[in-house]
Amino acid sequence: MKQSLITGEMLVRYYELNKQKKEIELEMNELKDAFQSYFNHLVGVDHKGEITISGYKLQRQIRKTEKYHEVETIKRLEDLKMNDLIQVMKKPDDVKIKAALNLGFLKADQLDGCIITTTTPAISVKPLSPR
């Protein structure tokens, strides 16, 4: 693995860029809200729209996703005797497993090879004194 030199300038630059990123994201979200509001008034809620100003085209697209209301759909399918259309998902119950371990009904070694541990590195740069 190549070892690199980390300098104070790099930390300052990262900190400043991260601060700018947050400010930019906030401003972009405010602009998006203004654009959505404009289109809501111009063409109505949930309608696509398009305008051209100063050589830029602003478009609003409407993406539609559908999913079944789980409780209601399962009840209806059961009433219709269409149980084959219902998935049965077996999943470990983390809360009950931890309780069984704590109460001694289950030993940790009985679950050897069953636990998946993931790690995610995260970078944080903060000034030692407030800016």
Residue frames as a rotation matrix with the C-alpha (Angstrom) as fourth column:
MET 1
0.585 0.811 0.000 0.00
0.811 -0.585 0.000 0.00
0.000 0.000 -1.000 0.00
LYS 2
-0.206 -0.639 0.742 1.34
0.593 -0.684 -0.425 3.41
0.778 0.352 0.519 -0.95
GLN 3
0.055 0.159 -0.986 1.87
0.941 -0.338 -0.002 5.66
-0.334 -0.928 -0.168 2.03
SER 4
0.112 0.033 0.993 1.02
0.612 -0.789 -0.042 9.30
0.783 0.613 -0.109 1.48
LEU 5
-0.827 -0.454 -0.331 1.86
0.552 -0.547 -0.629 12.42
0.105 -0.703 0.703 3.39
ILE 6
0.347 0.934 0.080 -1.00
0.844 -0.348 0.408 14.27
0.409 -0.075 -0.909 5.04
THR 7
-0.749 -0.624 0.221 -0.42
0.510 -0.757 -0.409 17.96
0.422 -0.194 0.885 5.56
GLY 8
-0.536 0.520 -0.665 -2.16
0.469 -0.472 -0.746 20.61
-0.702 -0.712 0.010 7.55
GLU 9
-0.713 0.249 -0.656 -3.04
-0.593 -0.713 0.374 22.33
-0.374 0.656 0.656 4.28
MET 10
-0.794 0.428 -0.431 -4.83
-0.034 0.677 0.735 19.19
0.606 0.599 -0.523 3.12
LEU 11
-0.555 0.591 -0.585 -6.89
0.830 0.348 -0.435 19.10
-0.053 -0.727 -0.684 6.32
VAL 12
-0.549 0.324 -0.770 -7.77
0.000 -0.921 -0.388 22.79
-0.836 -0.214 0.506 6.03
ARG 13
-0.801 0.211 -0.560 -8.71
-0.597 -0.210 0.774 22.33
0.046 0.955 0.294 2.36
TYR 14
-0.733 0.539 -0.416 -10.89
0.402 0.836 0.375 19.28
0.549 0.107 -0.829 3.14
TYR 15
-0.504 0.530 -0.681 -12.61
0.720 -0.177 -0.671 21.11
-0.476 -0.829 -0.293 5.99
GLU 16
-0.589 0.241 -0.771 -13.31
-0.330 -0.943 -0.042 24.19
-0.737 0.230 0.635 3.85
LEU 17
-0.831 0.273 -0.485 -14.56
-0.427 0.245 0.870 22.13
0.356 0.930 -0.087 0.88
ASN 18
-0.669 0.596 -0.443 -16.86
0.682 0.730 -0.048 20.12
0.295 -0.335 -0.895 3.15
LYS 19
-0.462 0.473 -0.751 -18.27
0.397 -0.647 -0.651 23.35
-0.793 -0.599 0.111 4.59
GLN 20
-0.677 0.174 -0.715 -18.81
-0.630 -0.639 0.442 24.73
-0.380 0.750 0.542 1.06
LYS 21
-0.883 0.342 -0.322 -20.46
0.057 0.759 0.649 21.47
0.467 0.554 -0.689 -0.01
LYS 22
-0.507 0.717 -0.479 -23.02
0.830 0.254 -0.497 21.77
-0.235 -0.650 -0.723 2.79
GLU 23
-0.391 0.320 -0.863 -23.72
-0.062 -0.945 -0.322 25.41
-0.918 -0.073 0.390 1.90
ILE 24
-0.817 0.044 -0.575 -24.06
-0.576 -0.097 0.811 24.52
-0.020 0.994 0.105 -1.79
GLU 25
-0.804 0.536 -0.257 -26.44
0.464 0.836 0.293 21.63
0.372 0.117 -0.921 -1.05
LEU 26
-0.384 0.667 -0.639 -28.57
0.637 -0.309 -0.706 23.90
-0.669 -0.678 -0.306 1.13
GLU 27
-0.453 0.171 -0.875 -28.77
-0.465 -0.883 0.068 26.57
-0.761 0.438 0.479 -1.59
MET 28
-0.907 0.113 -0.405 -29.53
-0.324 0.427 0.844 23.97
0.268 0.897 -0.351 -4.28
ASN 29
-0.659 0.702 -0.270 -32.37
0.751 0.626 -0.207 22.56
0.023 -0.339 -0.940 -2.16
GLU 30
-0.290 0.539 -0.791 -33.80
0.218 -0.767 -0.603 26.07
-0.932 -0.347 0.105 -1.73
LEU 31
-0.636 0.012 -0.772 -33.65
-0.690 -0.458 0.561 26.61
-0.347 0.889 0.299 -5.51
LYS 32
-0.921 0.316 -0.227 -35.28
0.152 0.830 0.537 23.23
0.358 0.460 -0.812 -6.17
ASP 33
-0.454 0.784 -0.423 -38.09
0.741 0.068 -0.668 24.15
-0.495 -0.616 -0.612 -3.76
ALA 34
-0.314 0.299 -0.901 -38.58
-0.311 -0.929 -0.200 27.44
-0.897 0.218 0.385 -5.64
PHE 35
-0.830 -0.023 -0.558 -38.66
-0.553 0.178 0.814 25.58
0.080 0.984 -0.160 -8.99
GLN 36
-0.810 0.560 -0.175 -41.19
0.565 0.825 0.022 23.05
0.157 -0.081 -0.984 -7.64
SER 37
-0.308 0.695 -0.649 -43.38
0.457 -0.490 -0.742 25.84
-0.834 -0.526 -0.167 -6.29
TYR 38
-0.546 0.035 -0.837 -43.21
-0.605 -0.708 0.364 27.65
-0.580 0.705 0.408 -9.65
PHE 39
-0.887 0.171 -0.430 -44.28
-0.257 0.590 0.765 24.55
0.385 0.789 -0.479 -11.56
ASN 40
-0.676 0.688 -0.262 -47.02
0.690 0.468 -0.552 23.79
-0.257 -0.554 -0.792 -9.01
HIS 41
-0.149 0.615 -0.774 -48.54
0.040 -0.778 -0.627 27.19
-0.988 -0.125 0.091 -9.78
LEU 42
-0.540 -0.158 -0.827 -47.81
-0.737 -0.386 0.555 27.07
-0.407 0.909 0.092 -13.53
VAL 43
-0.498 0.274 -0.823 -48.99
-0.588 0.591 0.552 23.55
0.638 0.759 -0.133 -14.44
GLY 44
0.604 0.752 0.264 -50.29
-0.689 0.326 0.647 22.09
0.400 -0.573 0.715 -11.17
VAL 45
-0.009 -0.559 0.829 -49.03
-0.848 0.444 0.290 19.54
-0.530 -0.701 -0.478 -8.70
ASP 46
-0.107 -0.140 0.984 -47.81
0.054 0.988 0.146 16.25
-0.993 0.069 -0.099 -10.18
HIS 47
0.911 0.304 0.278 -47.65
0.291 0.000 -0.957 17.59
-0.290 0.953 -0.088 -13.73
LYS 48
-0.063 -0.977 0.204 -44.51
0.911 0.028 0.411 17.89
-0.407 0.212 0.888 -15.79
GLY 49
0.907 0.329 -0.262 -43.44
0.222 -0.904 -0.366 21.28
-0.357 0.274 -0.893 -17.03
GLU 50
-0.031 -0.930 0.367 -40.75
0.977 0.049 0.206 23.08
-0.210 0.365 0.907 -18.96
ILE 51
0.944 0.205 -0.260 -39.57
0.143 -0.961 -0.238 26.66
-0.298 0.187 -0.936 -19.38
THR 52
0.146 -0.917 0.372 -36.59
0.957 0.036 -0.286 28.29
0.249 0.398 0.883 -21.09
ILE 53
0.988 0.065 -0.144 -34.91
0.110 -0.936 0.335 31.34
-0.113 -0.347 -0.931 -19.57
SER 54
0.555 -0.814 -0.170 -31.58
-0.742 -0.577 0.342 32.97
-0.377 -0.063 -0.924 -20.46
GLY 55
0.044 -0.552 -0.833 -30.52
-0.851 0.416 -0.320 30.05
0.523 0.723 -0.451 -22.65
TYR 56
-0.934 -0.289 0.209 -31.28
-0.357 0.766 -0.535 27.41
-0.005 -0.575 -0.818 -19.97
LYS 57
-0.117 0.903 -0.413 -34.11
-0.412 0.334 0.848 24.91
0.904 0.269 0.333 -20.05
LEU 58
-0.775 0.014 0.631 -35.74
-0.612 0.227 -0.757 24.04
-0.153 -0.974 -0.167 -16.72
GLN 59
-0.245 0.681 -0.690 -37.79
-0.400 0.577 0.712 20.86
0.883 0.451 0.131 -16.75
ARG 60
-0.397 0.181 0.900 -39.84
-0.836 0.332 -0.436 19.11
-0.378 -0.926 0.019 -14.13
GLN 61
-0.479 0.231 -0.847 -40.41
-0.376 0.818 0.435 15.44
0.793 0.527 -0.305 -14.65
ILE 62
0.182 0.592 0.785 -42.85
-0.981 0.167 0.101 13.40
-0.071 -0.789 0.611 -12.63
ARG 63
-0.683 -0.411 -0.603 -41.69
-0.422 0.897 -0.134 9.94
0.596 0.163 -0.786 -11.68
LYS 64
0.296 0.877 0.379 -44.38
-0.921 0.158 0.356 7.58
0.252 -0.454 0.854 -10.52
THR 65
-0.821 -0.454 -0.345 -43.80
-0.333 0.873 -0.357 4.49
0.463 -0.178 -0.868 -8.42
GLU 66
0.309 0.941 0.137 -46.43
-0.788 0.172 0.591 2.10
0.533 -0.291 0.795 -7.21
LYS 67
-0.845 -0.435 -0.310 -46.31
-0.208 0.802 -0.560 -0.47
0.492 -0.409 -0.769 -4.47
TYR 68
0.041 0.911 -0.411 -48.93
0.203 0.395 0.896 -2.45
0.978 -0.120 -0.169 -2.66
HIS 69
0.007 0.090 0.996 -50.09
-0.914 -0.403 0.043 -1.45
0.405 -0.911 0.080 0.80
GLU 70
-0.762 -0.498 -0.415 -48.81
-0.385 0.863 -0.328 -4.55
0.521 -0.090 -0.849 2.60
VAL 71
-0.862 0.427 0.274 -51.42
-0.110 0.370 -0.922 -5.05
-0.495 -0.825 -0.272 5.33
GLU 72
0.000 0.938 -0.345 -54.42
-0.683 -0.252 -0.686 -4.21
-0.731 0.236 0.640 3.16
THR 73
0.010 -0.054 -0.998 -53.23
-0.946 0.324 -0.027 -6.26
0.325 0.944 -0.048 0.17
ILE 74
-0.908 -0.370 -0.198 -52.43
-0.278 0.884 -0.377 -9.33
0.314 -0.287 -0.905 2.27
LYS 75
-0.608 0.755 0.245 -55.84
-0.208 0.147 -0.967 -9.15
-0.766 -0.639 0.068 3.93
ARG 76
0.208 0.720 -0.662 -57.59
-0.861 -0.187 -0.473 -8.84
-0.464 0.669 0.581 0.57
LEU 77
-0.268 -0.392 -0.880 -55.59
-0.799 0.601 -0.024 -11.70
0.538 0.697 -0.474 -0.99
GLU 78
-0.990 -0.053 0.129 -56.31
-0.124 0.759 -0.639 -13.93
-0.064 -0.649 -0.758 2.01
ASP 79
-0.250 0.968 0.003 -60.02
-0.430 -0.108 -0.896 -13.09
-0.868 -0.226 0.443 1.73
LEU 80
0.378 0.352 -0.856 -59.86
-0.920 0.039 -0.390 -14.07
-0.104 0.935 0.339 -1.94
LYS 81
0.731 -0.173 0.661 -58.08
-0.051 0.951 0.306 -17.34
-0.681 -0.257 0.686 -1.02
MET 82
0.869 -0.494 0.040 -55.09
0.024 -0.039 -0.999 -16.26
0.495 0.869 -0.022 -3.14
ASN 83
0.849 -0.519 0.103 -52.40
-0.146 -0.043 0.988 -17.18
-0.508 -0.854 -0.112 -0.58
ASP 84
0.397 -0.722 0.566 -50.02
0.867 0.498 0.027 -18.20
-0.301 0.480 0.824 -3.37
LEU 85
0.430 -0.192 0.882 -49.67
0.499 -0.764 -0.409 -14.50
0.752 0.616 -0.232 -4.17
ILE 86
0.886 -0.127 0.447 -48.29
-0.428 -0.595 0.680 -13.75
0.179 -0.793 -0.582 -0.69
GLN 87
0.071 -0.941 -0.331 -44.56
-0.142 0.319 -0.937 -14.08
0.987 0.114 -0.111 0.04
VAL 88
0.991 0.067 -0.113 -43.48
0.099 0.188 0.977 -15.59
0.087 -0.980 0.180 3.32
MET 89
0.307 -0.923 0.233 -40.14
-0.274 -0.320 -0.907 -14.14
0.911 0.215 -0.351 4.34
LYS 90
0.815 -0.156 -0.558 -38.16
0.559 0.462 0.689 -15.89
0.150 -0.873 0.464 7.06
LYS 91
0.208 -0.748 0.631 -35.76
-0.123 -0.660 -0.741 -13.48
0.970 0.077 -0.229 8.76
PRO 92
-0.359 -0.377 -0.854 -33.82
0.808 0.332 -0.487 -13.69
0.467 -0.865 0.186 12.01
ASP 93
0.727 0.605 0.325 -35.40
0.290 -0.699 0.653 -11.53
0.622 -0.381 -0.684 14.73
ASP 94
-0.217 -0.940 0.264 -32.45
0.141 -0.298 -0.944 -9.53
0.966 -0.168 0.197 16.09
VAL 95
-0.120 0.234 0.965 -34.30
-0.837 -0.547 0.028 -8.38
0.534 -0.804 0.261 19.20
LYS 96
0.838 0.512 0.188 -35.44
-0.535 0.704 0.467 -11.88
0.106 -0.492 0.864 20.18
ILE 97
0.550 -0.725 -0.416 -32.00
0.390 0.663 -0.639 -13.38
0.739 0.189 0.647 19.44
LYS 98
-0.394 -0.707 0.588 -30.31
-0.210 -0.553 -0.806 -10.80
0.895 -0.441 0.069 21.70
ALA 99
0.202 0.561 0.803 -32.90
-0.945 -0.105 0.311 -11.47
0.258 -0.821 0.509 24.41
ALA 100
0.948 0.143 -0.285 -32.35
-0.109 0.985 0.133 -15.24
0.300 -0.095 0.949 24.13
LEU 101
0.088 -0.988 -0.129 -28.58
0.342 0.152 -0.927 -14.68
0.935 0.037 0.351 24.42
ASN 102
-0.403 -0.221 0.888 -29.02
-0.584 -0.685 -0.436 -12.41
0.704 -0.695 0.147 27.46
LEU 103
0.422 0.675 0.605 -31.37
-0.904 0.262 0.338 -14.89
0.070 -0.689 0.721 29.16
GLY 104
-0.454 -0.746 0.488 -29.06
-0.756 0.612 0.233 -17.81
-0.472 -0.263 -0.841 28.45
PHE 105
0.544 0.702 0.460 -31.50
-0.272 0.666 -0.695 -19.75
-0.794 0.253 0.553 26.23
LEU 106
0.935 -0.298 0.195 -28.98
0.269 0.233 -0.935 -19.47
0.233 0.926 0.297 23.41
LYS 107
0.379 -0.882 -0.279 -25.18
0.410 -0.110 0.905 -19.48
-0.830 -0.457 0.320 23.57
ALA 108
0.460 -0.251 -0.852 -23.14
-0.625 -0.773 -0.109 -17.17
-0.631 0.582 -0.512 21.35
ASP 109
-0.620 -0.784 0.041 -21.07
-0.537 0.461 0.706 -20.08
-0.572 0.416 -0.707 20.04
GLN 110
-0.194 0.640 0.743 -24.27
0.509 0.714 -0.481 -21.66
-0.839 0.285 -0.465 18.69
LEU 111
0.851 0.509 -0.130 -24.41
0.199 -0.542 -0.817 -18.77
-0.486 0.669 -0.562 16.22
ASP 112
-0.143 -0.971 -0.191 -20.77
-0.093 -0.179 0.979 -19.01
-0.985 0.157 -0.065 15.10
GLY 113
-0.854 -0.274 0.442 -20.61
0.402 0.191 0.895 -18.22
-0.330 0.943 -0.053 11.40
CYS 114
0.000 0.956 0.293 -24.05
1.000 -0.002 0.006 -16.61
0.006 0.293 -0.956 11.43
ILE 115
0.583 0.202 -0.787 -23.07
0.409 -0.910 0.069 -13.04
-0.702 -0.362 -0.613 12.26
ILE 116
0.198 -0.470 0.860 -21.99
0.907 -0.245 -0.343 -10.73
0.372 0.848 0.377 9.46
THR 117
0.364 -0.175 -0.915 -20.00
0.532 -0.767 0.358 -7.70
-0.765 -0.617 -0.186 10.59
THR 118
0.366 -0.251 0.896 -19.44
0.825 -0.358 -0.438 -4.81
0.431 0.899 0.076 8.23
THR 119
0.006 -0.412 -0.911 -17.30
0.656 -0.686 0.315 -1.77
-0.755 -0.599 0.266 8.75
THR 120
0.596 0.193 0.780 -17.45
0.732 -0.531 -0.428 1.54
0.331 0.825 -0.457 6.95
PRO 121
-0.436 -0.793 -0.424 -14.61
0.882 -0.469 -0.030 4.04
-0.175 -0.388 0.905 7.16
ALA 122
0.709 0.633 0.311 -15.64
0.662 -0.749 0.016 7.66
0.244 0.195 -0.950 7.64
ILE 123
-0.464 -0.867 0.183 -13.53
0.783 -0.498 -0.374 10.81
0.415 -0.030 0.909 7.52
SER 124
0.773 0.619 -0.142 -14.15
0.613 -0.670 0.419 13.75
0.164 -0.410 -0.897 9.81
VAL 125
-0.445 -0.878 0.176 -12.08
0.777 -0.477 -0.411 16.93
0.445 -0.046 0.894 9.89
LYS 126
0.755 0.656 -0.017 -12.82
0.555 -0.625 0.549 19.59
0.349 -0.424 -0.836 12.49
PRO 127
0.036 -0.755 0.655 -10.80
-0.121 -0.654 -0.747 22.57
0.992 -0.053 -0.115 13.65
LEU 128
-0.385 -0.266 -0.884 -9.40
0.793 0.395 -0.464 22.35
0.473 -0.879 0.059 17.16
SER 129
-0.721 0.211 -0.660 -10.56
0.313 -0.751 -0.581 25.90
-0.619 -0.625 0.475 17.83
PRO 130
0.279 0.932 0.232 -13.87
0.710 -0.038 -0.703 27.33
-0.646 0.361 -0.672 16.60
ARG 131
-0.728 -0.493 0.476 -13.69
0.683 -0.474 0.555 29.34
-0.048 0.730 0.682 13.38
